[in-house]
Amino acid sequence: MARLELDSVTKRFGEGDGSVLAVDDVDVDIADGEFLVLVGPSGCGKSTTLRMVAGLETITDGEIRLDGDRMNEQGPAERDIAMVFQSYALYPHMTVRQNMRFGLEESTDLSDDEMDGRVDETAELLDITELLDRKPGALSGGQRQRVALGRAIVREPKAFLMDEPLSNLDAKLRSQMRTELQQLQDDLDTTTVYVTHDQTEAMTMGDRIAILDAGELQQVATPLEAYHRPANQFVAGFIGEPSMNFVDCAVEDATLVNEAFRYPLADEVGAAVSEADDATLGIRPEDLSVDPAADADDAADGGHAFDATVAVVEPMGDENVVHLSLADGPDLVATVNGLRRIESGAEVRVTIPENAIHVFDGNSGDALHNRSLDEAELDDARV
């Protein structure tokens, strides 16, 4: 177990005008035993960051420290780090036991009995004991992934690095392996950095998540904090499925103005956005209220309800994803109870509650205001 620190880590490929800045000044402090997920769209620099930690890529600038020791000049074999790859990277001519032993044979002075003991213990932990004499070609995708994990675990490293290890699995097995990986990391209590482009994996697995975009670190936070208190519009749109709704507005006297509506703001929210000329209103689909137009109480909505037409309904079982078109305005997506019957073409009244809105600067994208949610509510949600 170890503390892992990335201090202003930068990676640039090439030189001069043709160079590409892949990772730009990333600072992350990963606590001993923490499970940190690096998440972001393809090409954002997350795998490059992981490869720099592993020693597979040189660092252009900055410093990586493991338990306070600088690792920049150390080779991969010297870093006491084990990596699990997306492609499993198993030797096809070796049995499972031989694959799991190989790293120990090359990097330790353990006796054969000690190596076999570690392999047997790890195989039992991963429930692959009966596979030890098989070769990778005789294994399913999930079994190969367990073997790849086992090969890393037997080394008893200070830190695990995992580069999209579940992306080759089908949806059901991927969900099962997510749970198993969380339980395994809890049992081992080993510092882990996990890379994925799947925000669902990030939300469900990480103690904290680090969101990257175009090589720049956007936010490091717990999953709930990133969801409810995004640092900027990119984080708000990337985290959550369906994505947050965004409506571009002008700011006029504590009112958000769009071609379709005027949205008055309370004093506190109005003060937070008063310095901006343009702003983006954000609202999560589950926070929208969708009611039959005939049931609307115009006197009670505070100017926060608007007429809309149901364009498309996507039944998901537990919920319905409802695509809405506001009159002469933007399209919105709402989620409602799956047992509720809503038909395409229906005229409805959509309420955007002010206590659930986010507001972002129209130019920088920085968060000017996030939904009302105090620390006690976040703490209750973590239990």
LOSE-917355 format. One record per residue (C-alpha): x, y, z. Coordinates in Angstrom, 2 decimals. Each point is the difference from the previous one (the first is absolute). Example, Ala and Ser with C-alpha at 12.3 -4.5 7.8 and 13.67 -1.06 7.14 Angstrom:
% LOSE-917355
+---------+---------+---------+
:      xx :      yy :      zz :
+---------+---------+---------+
:   12.30 :   -4.50 :    7.80 :
:    1.37 :    3.44 :   -0.66 :
+---------+---------+---------+
This chain:
% LOSE-917355
+---------+---------+---------+
:      xx :      yy :      zz :
+---------+---------+---------+
:    0.00 :    0.00 :    0.00 :
:    1.23 :    3.51 :   -0.76 :
:   -0.83 :    3.62 :   -0.60 :
:    0.30 :    0.94 :   -3.67 :
:    0.57 :    3.63 :   -0.99 :
:   -0.13 :    1.59 :   -3.46 :
:    1.56 :    3.45 :    0.23 :
:   -0.50 :    2.24 :   -3.08 :
:    0.42 :   -3.02 :   -2.29 :
:    0.21 :    0.93 :   -3.68 :
:    0.47 :   -2.10 :   -3.14 :
:    0.79 :    1.43 :   -3.40 :
:    0.51 :   -2.17 :   -3.08 :
:    2.38 :    1.36 :   -2.63 :
:    1.85 :    3.28 :   -0.08 :
:   -0.48 :    3.49 :   -1.36 :
:   -3.16 :    1.17 :   -1.77 :
:   -1.05 :   -3.55 :   -0.80 :
:    0.00 :   -1.19 :    3.60 :
:   -3.17 :   -1.24 :    1.71 :
:   -0.79 :    0.80 :    3.62 :
:   -1.64 :   -3.22 :    1.24 :
:    0.01 :    0.69 :    3.76 :
:    0.14 :    3.54 :    1.33 :
:    1.21 :    0.75 :    3.55 :
:   -2.00 :   -2.67 :    1.87 :
:    0.03 :    0.09 :    3.80 :
:   -1.56 :   -2.92 :    1.91 :
:    0.77 :   -1.28 :    3.50 :
:   -1.20 :   -3.60 :    0.44 :
:   -0.23 :   -1.17 :    3.60 :
:    1.29 :   -3.31 :    1.32 :
:   -2.59 :   -2.67 :   -0.83 :
:   -2.17 :    2.33 :   -2.09 :
:   -1.82 :   -1.09 :   -3.16 :
:    0.31 :    2.91 :   -2.45 :
:   -1.66 :   -0.13 :   -3.41 :
:    1.40 :    2.03 :   -2.91 :
:   -2.91 :    0.66 :   -2.34 :
:   -0.55 :    2.00 :   -3.16 :
:   -0.76 :   -0.31 :   -3.71 :
:    2.30 :   -1.82 :   -2.42 :
:    3.23 :    1.90 :   -0.60 :
:   -0.20 :    2.05 :    3.21 :
:    3.35 :   -1.27 :    1.35 :
:   -1.12 :   -2.45 :    2.68 :
:    1.85 :   -3.07 :   -1.36 :
:    3.09 :    2.12 :   -0.68 :
:   -0.10 :    1.14 :    3.63 :
:   -0.22 :   -3.59 :    1.18 :
:    2.88 :   -1.06 :   -2.25 :
:    2.16 :    2.78 :    1.44 :
:   -0.72 :   -1.29 :    3.51 :
:    0.94 :   -3.51 :   -1.16 :
:    3.21 :    1.21 :   -1.62 :
:   -1.10 :   -0.98 :   -3.51 :
:    0.06 :    3.66 :   -1.12 :
:    2.62 :    2.58 :    0.93 :
:   -1.13 :    3.14 :    1.80 :
:    0.57 :    3.29 :   -1.81 :
:   -0.36 :    2.06 :    3.15 :
:   -1.13 :   -0.39 :    3.60 :
:    0.58 :   -2.76 :    2.51 :
:   -1.56 :   -3.30 :    1.03 :
:    0.61 :   -1.20 :    3.56 :
:   -0.86 :   -3.32 :    1.67 :
:    0.22 :    0.11 :    3.78 :
:    1.98 :    3.20 :   -0.39 :
:    2.60 :   -1.53 :   -2.34 :
:    0.45 :    1.64 :   -3.41 :
:   -0.65 :   -2.50 :   -2.78 :
:    0.73 :    2.04 :   -3.13 :
:    3.31 :   -1.72 :   -0.73 :
:   -1.00 :   -3.48 :    1.17 :
:   -0.81 :   -2.69 :   -2.55 :
:   -3.31 :   -1.89 :    0.10 :
:    1.55 :   -3.00 :    1.79 :
:    1.35 :    2.23 :    2.78 :
:   -3.25 :    1.72 :    0.97 :
:   -1.75 :   -2.76 :    2.00 :
:   -3.17 :    0.61 :   -2.00 :
:   -2.14 :   -2.63 :   -1.74 :
:   -2.04 :    0.82 :   -3.10 :
:   -3.09 :   -1.69 :   -1.45 :
:   -0.47 :    0.65 :   -3.72 :
:   -3.13 :    0.27 :   -2.12 :
:    1.20 :   -2.85 :   -2.23 :
:    0.82 :   -2.33 :    2.98 :
:    3.50 :   -0.58 :   -1.50 :
:    0.14 :   -3.68 :    0.99 :
:    2.63 :   -2.32 :   -1.49 :
:   -1.98 :   -2.46 :   -2.14 :
:    2.55 :   -2.84 :    0.27 :
:    0.01 :    0.08 :    3.83 :
:   -2.55 :   -1.41 :    2.42 :
:   -1.86 :    2.27 :    2.40 :
:    2.41 :   -0.98 :    2.79 :
:    3.01 :    0.76 :   -2.18 :
:   -1.46 :    3.36 :   -1.03 :
:   -0.57 :    0.96 :    3.62 :
:    3.46 :   -1.19 :    1.09 :
:    1.92 :    1.63 :   -2.82 :
:    0.34 :    3.46 :    1.56 :
:    1.14 :   -1.50 :    3.30 :
:    2.61 :   -2.13 :   -1.75 :
:    1.43 :    3.02 :   -1.79 :
:   -0.06 :    2.55 :    2.82 :
:    0.35 :   -1.83 :    3.35 :
:    2.20 :   -2.52 :    1.78 :
:   -2.94 :   -2.01 :    1.33 :
:    0.30 :   -3.77 :    0.09 :
:   -2.22 :   -2.19 :   -2.17 :
:   -2.10 :   -0.92 :    3.03 :
:   -0.47 :    3.65 :    0.95 :
:   -1.01 :    0.95 :   -3.54 :
:   -2.44 :   -2.90 :   -0.23 :
:   -1.43 :    1.00 :    3.37 :
:   -0.68 :    3.55 :   -1.20 :
:   -1.55 :   -1.28 :   -3.24 :
:   -2.25 :   -2.45 :    1.87 :
:   -1.15 :    2.65 :    2.49 :
:   -0.75 :    2.50 :   -2.77 :
:   -1.77 :   -2.61 :   -2.13 :
:   -2.25 :   -0.83 :    2.95 :
:   -0.69 :    3.70 :    0.57 :
:   -1.04 :    0.40 :   -3.65 :
:   -1.82 :   -3.36 :   -0.19 :
:    2.18 :   -1.30 :   -2.83 :
:    1.69 :   -2.92 :    1.76 :
:   -1.47 :   -2.52 :   -2.44 :
:    1.48 :    1.98 :   -2.92 :
:    3.66 :   -0.13 :    1.05 :
:    0.96 :   -2.74 :   -2.45 :
:   -1.85 :    1.47 :   -2.99 :
:    1.43 :    2.27 :   -2.64 :
:   -1.53 :    3.41 :   -0.89 :
:   -1.53 :   -1.32 :   -3.23 :
:   -2.29 :   -2.25 :    2.04 :
:   -1.32 :    2.84 :    2.17 :
:   -2.92 :    2.41 :   -0.36 :
:    0.51 :    3.76 :    0.02 :
:   -0.95 :    0.29 :    3.65 :
:    2.35 :   -2.82 :    0.97 :
:    2.88 :    1.59 :   -1.91 :
:   -0.67 :    3.27 :    1.80 :
:    0.20 :   -1.76 :    3.37 :
:    3.31 :   -1.57 :   -1.01 :
:    1.37 :    3.41 :   -1.02 :
:   -1.08 :    1.37 :    3.39 :
:    1.54 :   -2.98 :    1.74 :
:    3.33 :    0.54 :   -1.74 :
:    0.05 :    3.53 :    1.43 :
:   -1.18 :   -1.00 :    3.49 :
:    2.64 :   -2.72 :    0.58 :
:    2.72 :    2.64 :   -0.23 :
:   -1.43 :    1.75 :    3.11 :
:    0.91 :    3.44 :   -1.44 :
:   -0.30 :    3.38 :    1.64 :
:   -2.54 :    1.10 :   -2.62 :
:   -2.21 :   -1.45 :   -2.72 :
:   -0.50 :    1.70 :   -3.37 :
:   -2.98 :   -1.14 :   -2.10 :
:   -0.48 :    1.20 :   -3.59 :
:   -3.64 :   -0.59 :   -1.03 :
:    0.16 :   -3.66 :    1.12 :
:   -3.73 :   -0.65 :   -0.51 :
:   -0.53 :    1.56 :   -3.42 :
:    0.26 :   -3.33 :   -1.87 :
:   -2.75 :   -1.67 :    2.04 :
:   -3.71 :   -0.11 :   -0.79 :
:   -2.34 :    2.28 :    1.95 :
:   -1.20 :   -2.56 :    2.56 :
:    3.46 :   -1.35 :    0.77 :
:    1.40 :    3.53 :    0.16 :
:   -2.56 :    0.88 :    2.66 :
:    0.87 :   -3.13 :    1.97 :
:    3.73 :    0.67 :   -0.24 :
:   -0.47 :    3.60 :    1.18 :
:   -1.43 :   -1.34 :    3.25 :
:    2.72 :   -2.62 :    0.35 :
:    2.76 :    2.55 :   -0.59 :
:   -1.40 :    2.28 :    2.69 :
:   -0.18 :   -2.87 :    2.49 :
:    3.51 :   -1.11 :   -0.95 :
:    1.45 :    3.47 :    0.45 :
:   -1.71 :    0.29 :    3.40 :
:    1.51 :   -3.33 :    1.06 :
:    3.51 :    0.80 :   -1.23 :
:   -0.09 :    3.67 :    1.06 :
:    2.58 :    0.82 :   -2.67 :
:    0.31 :    3.42 :   -1.64 :
:   -1.67 :   -0.31 :   -3.40 :
:   -0.20 :    2.27 :   -3.05 :
:   -2.68 :   -1.15 :   -2.45 :
:   -0.42 :    1.48 :   -3.48 :
:   -3.32 :   -0.07 :   -1.85 :
:   -2.02 :    2.04 :   -2.49 :
:   -3.21 :   -1.39 :    1.53 :
:   -1.45 :    2.48 :    2.46 :
:   -2.19 :   -2.74 :    1.51 :
:    3.13 :   -1.91 :    1.03 :
:    1.46 :    3.21 :    1.40 :
:   -3.10 :    0.81 :    2.04 :
:   -0.48 :   -3.50 :    1.41 :
:    3.62 :   -1.03 :    0.69 :
:    2.14 :    2.93 :    1.08 :
:    0.58 :    1.45 :    3.45 :
:    0.77 :    3.12 :   -2.04 :
:   -0.02 :    0.71 :   -3.71 :
:    2.36 :    2.22 :   -2.00 :
:   -1.63 :    1.35 :   -3.16 :
:    2.29 :    0.85 :   -2.93 :
:   -0.73 :    1.84 :   -3.23 :
:    2.52 :    0.80 :   -2.74 :
:    2.84 :   -0.84 :    2.36 :
:   -1.16 :    2.39 :    2.73 :
:   -1.27 :   -1.03 :    3.40 :
:   -3.52 :    1.39 :    0.42 :
:   -0.91 :   -1.17 :    3.51 :
:    0.98 :   -2.51 :    2.68 :
:   -2.90 :   -0.88 :    2.29 :
:   -2.12 :   -2.77 :    1.42 :
:   -2.53 :   -1.34 :   -2.51 :
:   -2.91 :    1.75 :    1.75 :
:    1.86 :    3.31 :    0.21 :
:    0.85 :   -0.14 :   -3.71 :
:   -3.63 :   -0.79 :   -0.79 :
:   -1.64 :    2.62 :    2.20 :
:    2.77 :    2.62 :    0.15 :
:    1.79 :   -0.09 :   -3.36 :
:    2.87 :    2.46 :   -0.36 :
:   -1.01 :    0.91 :   -3.54 :
:   -2.37 :   -0.74 :   -2.83 :
:    2.19 :   -2.77 :   -1.45 :
:   -0.10 :   -1.99 :    3.24 :
:   -3.74 :    0.59 :    0.35 :
:   -0.64 :   -1.29 :   -3.51 :
:    2.39 :   -2.95 :    0.15 :
:   -1.12 :   -1.41 :    3.36 :
:   -3.53 :   -1.36 :    0.00 :
:   -2.18 :   -1.95 :   -2.42 :
:   -2.12 :    1.42 :   -1.55 :
:    2.19 :    3.08 :   -0.06 :
:   -0.89 :    3.26 :    1.69 :
:   -2.19 :    2.33 :   -2.06 :
:    1.62 :    3.30 :   -1.03 :
:   -1.73 :    3.16 :   -1.17 :
:    2.02 :    3.03 :   -1.15 :
:   -1.33 :    3.25 :    1.44 :
:    0.73 :    3.66 :    0.41 :
:    0.06 :    1.52 :    3.50 :
:   -2.35 :    2.94 :    0.50 :
:   -0.76 :    1.38 :    3.46 :
:    0.25 :   -3.34 :    1.86 :
:   -1.96 :   -1.73 :   -2.77 :
:    1.21 :   -2.62 :   -2.48 :
:   -1.40 :    0.88 :   -3.42 :
:   -0.35 :   -2.41 :   -2.90 :
:   -2.02 :    0.31 :   -3.20 :
:   -2.55 :   -2.37 :    1.53 :
:   -0.29 :    1.26 :    3.58 :
:    1.06 :    2.32 :    2.78 :
:    1.22 :   -1.74 :    3.16 :
:    0.04 :    2.25 :    3.11 :
:    2.64 :   -0.73 :    2.63 :
:   -0.17 :    0.38 :    3.77 :
:    2.31 :    2.59 :    1.59 :
:    2.79 :   -2.44 :    0.93 :
:    0.14 :   -1.63 :   -3.42 :
:   -0.42 :    3.33 :   -1.77 :
:    2.97 :    1.43 :    1.90 :
:    2.15 :   -3.00 :   -0.97 :
:   -0.58 :    0.58 :   -3.71 :
:   -0.26 :    3.81 :   -0.01 :
:    3.48 :    0.58 :   -1.41 :
:   -0.58 :   -2.21 :   -3.06 :
:   -1.45 :    1.30 :   -3.26 :
:   -0.82 :   -3.47 :   -1.28 :
:   -0.75 :   -3.13 :    1.98 :
:   -1.03 :   -3.59 :   -0.52 :
:   -2.86 :   -1.42 :    2.02 :
:    0.49 :   -3.66 :    0.96 :
:   -2.54 :   -2.45 :    1.38 :
:    0.20 :   -3.77 :    0.52 :
:   -2.69 :   -2.05 :   -1.81 :
:   -1.25 :   -1.51 :    3.27 :
:   -0.54 :    3.48 :    1.47 :
:   -2.45 :    1.11 :   -2.71 :
:   -3.66 :   -0.28 :    0.89 :
:   -2.28 :   -1.02 :   -2.89 :
:   -3.76 :    0.41 :    0.49 :
:   -3.04 :   -0.01 :   -2.26 :
:   -0.59 :    3.52 :   -1.28 :
:   -3.56 :   -0.09 :    1.35 :
:    1.29 :   -0.51 :    3.57 :
:    2.39 :    2.98 :   -0.05 :
:   -0.32 :    2.56 :    2.79 :
:    1.42 :    3.12 :   -1.60 :
:   -0.21 :    1.93 :    3.27 :
:    2.19 :   -2.49 :    1.87 :
:    2.89 :   -0.48 :   -2.42 :
:    1.76 :    3.31 :    0.70 :
:    0.73 :    0.54 :   -3.68 :
:    1.94 :   -3.28 :   -0.19 :
:   -2.48 :   -2.11 :   -1.98 :
:   -0.32 :   -0.08 :   -3.78 :
:   -2.12 :   -1.60 :   -2.70 :
:    1.56 :   -2.89 :   -1.91 :
:   -0.87 :   -2.84 :   -2.37 :
:    1.09 :   -3.60 :    0.54 :
:    2.14 :   -0.94 :   -3.01 :
:    1.24 :   -3.50 :    0.89 :
:   -0.48 :   -2.37 :    2.95 :
:    2.63 :   -2.66 :    0.71 :
:   -1.35 :   -2.65 :    2.43 :
:    2.84 :   -1.40 :    2.14 :
:   -2.08 :   -2.07 :    2.40 :
:    0.78 :    1.75 :    3.28 :
:   -0.31 :    3.40 :   -1.66 :
:   -1.07 :    1.72 :   -3.20 :
:    2.39 :    2.35 :   -1.76 :
:   -2.17 :    2.79 :   -1.43 :
:    1.28 :    2.31 :   -2.75 :
:   -1.76 :    3.35 :    0.09 :
:   -0.22 :    2.94 :   -2.40 :
:   -0.72 :    3.37 :    1.57 :
:   -2.13 :    2.38 :   -2.01 :
:    2.38 :    2.01 :   -2.22 :
:    2.89 :   -1.11 :    2.18 :
:    2.54 :   -2.66 :    0.91 :
:   -0.52 :   -3.73 :    0.37 :
:    0.18 :   -1.54 :    3.46 :
:    0.26 :   -3.56 :    1.33 :
:   -1.86 :   -1.12 :    3.12 :
:   -0.19 :   -3.29 :    1.86 :
:   -3.26 :   -1.06 :    1.65 :
:   -1.30 :   -3.11 :    1.76 :
:   -0.10 :   -3.03 :   -2.29 :
:   -3.61 :   -0.77 :    0.89 :
:   -1.15 :    3.41 :   -1.07 :
:   -1.68 :    0.12 :   -3.41 :
:    1.12 :    2.87 :   -2.23 :
:   -0.77 :    0.03 :   -3.70 :
:    1.98 :    1.59 :   -2.82 :
:   -1.68 :    3.18 :   -1.20 :
:   -1.56 :    0.79 :    3.39 :
:   -0.08 :    3.63 :    1.14 :
:    1.58 :    0.33 :    3.45 :
:    1.17 :    2.57 :    2.51 :
:    3.70 :   -0.25 :    0.96 :
:    1.21 :    1.48 :    3.28 :
:    3.67 :    0.82 :    0.57 :
:    0.28 :    0.30 :    3.82 :
:    2.44 :    2.70 :    1.05 :
:    1.42 :   -2.04 :    2.89 :
:    1.29 :   -2.57 :   -2.53 :
:    1.52 :    2.25 :   -2.67 :
:    3.66 :    0.54 :   -0.87 :
:    1.28 :    3.13 :   -1.72 :
:    3.26 :    0.17 :   -1.95 :
:    1.89 :    2.94 :   -1.44 :
:   -0.89 :    0.29 :   -3.67 :
:    3.62 :    0.67 :   -1.01 :
:    2.27 :   -2.00 :    2.32 :
:   -2.46 :   -2.77 :    0.89 :
:    0.92 :    0.33 :    3.69 :
:   -2.74 :   -0.72 :    2.52 :
:   -1.56 :    3.19 :    1.37 :
:   -2.64 :   -1.79 :    2.04 :
:   -0.71 :   -3.66 :    0.82 :
:   -3.20 :   -1.54 :    1.27 :
:   -0.96 :    0.39 :    3.63 :
:    1.54 :   -2.94 :    1.83 :
:    1.71 :    0.33 :    3.35 :
:    2.76 :   -2.14 :    1.49 :
:   -2.44 :   -1.89 :    2.22 :
:   -1.96 :   -1.17 :   -3.05 :
:    3.21 :   -1.12 :   -1.73 :
:    1.15 :   -1.80 :    3.16 :
:   -3.37 :   -1.79 :    0.29 :
:    0.27 :   -1.09 :   -3.63 :
:    3.46 :   -1.50 :    0.59 :
:   -1.20 :   -2.37 :    2.74 :
+---------+---------+---------+
